[in-house]
């Protein structure tokens, strides 16, 4: 892990400590969780990482259907309840 130092207002520090006690976790864990949320909301995952994540699941699931590459749009529409065509 990367160690860093931050400055919080007294109010922020009190609120974080209270929340940490309520959740039975460390203040650092709450801060890491918060940073993760901000990064996700800002789309901080690079395009290359998105591609690698997508490729990592290729071949890991089986539908039992042999025509997915041809009728993928139909199957997705069916799965998401889209009856328009």
Buried (B, 14 or more C-beta within 10 A) or exposed (E): EEEEEEEEEEEEEEEBEEEBEEEEEEBEEBBEEEEEEEEEEEEEEEEEEEEEEEEEEEEEEEEEEEEEEEEEEEBEBEEEEEEEE
